[in-house]
Amino acid sequence: MTKVEKEYFDEVIKEDESPKKKVVKFDQENGITIKKRKITGDTEHSKSTSKIKTSKHFINKLKPTNKLANNNYAPTKEEKTDWRKFKQDKKELKLKRKKVKDSYEICLEAKKIYEKLNNRRTESKAELVEKLYNLFIANDILNKMVMAHDSSRIIQSMLKHATPSLREELSNRLLLWVPDMAISKYAHHCVLRIFNYGSPTIKTKLVDALMGSIVKLACHNISSKILDLAYLTAANPKQKAYMRQEFYGDLYKKSKDDSIKTLADAYKDANNMKASILGAVKSNLEHVINKKLIDNSLVHAVLLEYLKECDEDKMEEIVTMCATIVPLILTTKDGCQAAILCFYKSSTKNRRAILKSMKEHLVKICTHEHGHIFAITVLNALDDTKALKKVIYDTLHPHLETLMATQGGRRVIEWFVTPGDTNCFHPAFIAEIEEGLKYSKKDKETRRKEIIEQIEEPLATSITKNAEFWLSDKHIGLVTAGILEKLSYANFSKVAICLTKVIADSTWTVNAPVELKDKSKKSMDTEEIIEESTKRLQRRKQHKMKSSLEEGKGNPEKEDAHTTSIENEREKPLVNILGIEEAGLHIVLKKILKNDKERCAKNPGGETFGSLLIKELTDETLQKWITINRACFILLNVVENNSEETKTHIQSVLKPHRNLLEQQKTSGAQLLKKKLF
């Protein structure tokens, strides 16, 4: 027993003799404060010191340490861990475990061949693939190889570099394990390789191999993307119907019915089965929605069928679930139609939730191939015009130029300004959108008038800031013409002054596609046409497959890059020409000037677009315009659609250039001369 411990127990014995004494003692020598349990004569522990229990912590405190100066104990040194040896032992143990497996030596040999196969300089790769294939088949370990993280890469390389016959043979063997491969972290890449390099026959067989596990695959994070790819690119109409059938209940997992094309066909002959089938569909959809895997074209198709067939009391439940994930549904045509039904049949609370979920992704929704239709639907059916401006227009306003660069964005702006205009929208599209009016209470014309009154001023301000952009091409110019037609006189004057300055500038140029004057150049050899179209189709398919497997897909936060790439392919070579000479902008200017008659009637004595344009023209600009046929027709339109005062002004402006005008042989110059002189 150490000196400190002895002193402690002596003190305890003294405490028993006089229990009222203080129970705290300070060891001055060692600098330790010793706290003891208070013992009085009333307690049962006061009679015996043997029952006093000291804490482990306290006893450890009393034990000698290196800090104590007056002890005879030498300090102990802890042994240091040799981390290199530890890692080496761990590595050897791992290798020992691998060697126990039968496939270790085969995998080692396969990796050596794979290194050669993966080298770009290696020739006759097909022979190496055949060697690997024979190695795996002889030992019957193909299913083990495809699931492992390292050997699955070997299978992927084999599918890429194999000959068509060997690739088909290998793919046929892999089809046996496709459902398990599709949910594997590593093996699912092999399934994608089959989609990339497989023949149409193999792709059809691959879709058949997925049958029976469709709902399971749709509910898995990895396989959901593969299922979406299969439904979009590989499945034929019959297979698509089979895939949807599995959502109708367990009955259709193993047996399929050719007569069932839609959900309504499943209970057409047995109406008593309607409730159970709809219940099964709802249960499967809820499972997918809860896992946030709804961004899937197959799920969108099933959701649309369910919304069309379910009862009103069940509708609100599914709409409530979908309200916060509407942006994920807008990536396909079926999904967009399903989202529109959800919006129409939702309560006020759910409509607010839908608008809130849209706000963050609104720009990308409006520029999307399908998403912009949903945005137009909301504009047409929402009664609260103040909320509509705050949530939709105010969010879009800083990005107007981005919207105007895409077809979908332009259509959204056109619906803001000229809703239901047959010059901008097809009558069938207008009829489809206006079906939603039965789900709103406010009068159509009142709603549209309120919207244009709220947005015209910020829209006019945006045009004045960058007037040149709003006349940069024919598509944007047509939207600008529609906006000018709907603006009030004050805003019109402000915008027209900025636009006429751009038009009257002698250096105003735009980029326009090259017009082929030689018609013989359009004709191509049949083989060249086939080859070019095949290459374009392959690029589109590959791009679609890659984009469908990106993490952000189905979130409308990503833009429709596939559509953009197709538009870029169709673009013709551009050339920089004078804006007044460009054919599309010529039509735009004629359309704007045509409205001058109506504006003169509404505001007698007020400025028109034509009168403002003539005031901005300089002598340099006029000399250029007189030599251009289309520019002469623009001046002719100004004369025809404006007052006599404007006509007189044009005569006075052109009088110094009359000789130049008479020298021109173009039809525009001849008509202008007859009209003025």
Stockholm file with secondary structure:
# STOCKHOLM 1.0

chainA/1-677         MTKVEKEYFDEVIKEDESPKKKVVKFDQENGITIKKRKITGDTEHSKSTSKIKTSKHFINKLKPTNKLANNNYAPTKEEKTDWRKFKQDKKELKLKRKKVKDSYEICLEAKKIYEKLNNRRTESKAELVEKLYNLFIANDILNKMVMAHDSSRIIQSMLKHATPSLREELSNRLLLWVPDMAISKYAHHCVLRIFNYGSPTIKTKLVDALMGSIVKLACHNISSKILDLAYLTAANPKQKAYMRQEFYGDLYKKSKDDSIKTLADAYKDANNMKASILGAVKSNLEHVINKKLIDNSLVHAVLLEYLKECDEDKMEEIVTMCATIVPLILTTKDGCQAAILCFYKSSTKNRRAILKSMKEHLVKICTHEHGHIFAITVLNALDDTKALKKVIYDTLHPHLETLMATQGGRRVIEWFVTPGDTNCFHPAFIAEIEEGLKYSKKDKETRRKEIIEQIEEPLATSITKNAEFWLSDKHIGLVTAGILEKLSYANFSKVAICLTKVIADSTWTVNAPVELKDKSKKSMDTEEIIEESTKRLQRRKQHKMKSSLEEGKGNPEKEDAHTTSIENEREKPLVNILGIEEAGLHIVLKKILKNDKERCAKNPGGETFGSLLIKELTDETLQKWITINRACFILLNVVENNSEETKTHIQSVLKPHRNLLEQQKTSGAQLLKKKLF
#=GR chainA/1-677 SS CCHHHHHHHHHHHHHHHSTTSCCEEEETTTTEEEECCCCCTTSGGGSCSTTCCCCHHHHHHHSCCTTCSSCCCCCCCCCCCCHHHHHHHHHHHHHHHHHHSTTHHHHHHHHHHHHHHTCTTCCCHHHHHHHHHHHHHHHTCHHHHHHSTTHHHHHHHHHHHSCHHHHHHHHHHHGGGHHHHHTSTTTHHHHHHHHHHCCHHHHHHHHHHHTTCHHHHHTSTTHHHHHHHIIIIICCHHHHHHHHHGGGCTHHHHCCCTTCCSHHHHTSSCGGGHHHHHHHHHHHHHHHHHTTCCCCHHHHHHHHHHHHHSCHHHHHHHHHHHGGGHHHHTTSHHHHHHHHHHHHTCCHHHHHHHHHHHHTTHHHHHTSTTHHHHHHHHHHHCSCHHHHIIIIIHHHGGGHHHHHTSHHHHHHHHHHHSTTCTTTSCHHHHHHHGGGGGGCCSCHHHHHHHHHHHHHHHHHHHHHHTTTGGGSSHHHHHHHHHHHHHSCHHHHHHHHHHHHHHHHCTTCEEEEECCCCCGGGGCCCHHHHHHHHHHHHHHHHHHHHHHHTSTTTTSTTSCCHHHHHHHHHHCCCEEEEEGGGCHHHHHHHHHHHHTHHHHHHHSTTCCCHHHHHHHHCCHHHHHHHHTCHHHHHHHHHHHHTSCHHHHHHHHHHHGGGHHHHHHCCSHHHHHHHHHHC
#=GC SS_cons         CCHHHHHHHHHHHHHHHSTTSCCEEEETTTTEEEECCCCCTTSGGGSCSTTCCCCHHHHHHHSCCTTCSSCCCCCCCCCCCCHHHHHHHHHHHHHHHHHHSTTHHHHHHHHHHHHHHTCTTCCCHHHHHHHHHHHHHHHTCHHHHHHSTTHHHHHHHHHHHSCHHHHHHHHHHHGGGHHHHHTSTTTHHHHHHHHHHCCHHHHHHHHHHHTTCHHHHHTSTTHHHHHHHIIIIICCHHHHHHHHHGGGCTHHHHCCCTTCCSHHHHTSSCGGGHHHHHHHHHHHHHHHHHTTCCCCHHHHHHHHHHHHHSCHHHHHHHHHHHGGGHHHHTTSHHHHHHHHHHHHTCCHHHHHHHHHHHHTTHHHHHTSTTHHHHHHHHHHHCSCHHHHIIIIIHHHGGGHHHHHTSHHHHHHHHHHHSTTCTTTSCHHHHHHHGGGGGGCCSCHHHHHHHHHHHHHHHHHHHHHHTTTGGGSSHHHHHHHHHHHHHSCHHHHHHHHHHHHHHHHCTTCEEEEECCCCCGGGGCCCHHHHHHHHHHHHHHHHHHHHHHHTSTTTTSTTSCCHHHHHHHHHHCCCEEEEEGGGCHHHHHHHHHHHHTHHHHHHHSTTCCCHHHHHHHHCCHHHHHHHHTCHHHHHHHHHHHHTSCHHHHHHHHHHHGGGHHHHHHCCSHHHHHHHHHHC
//
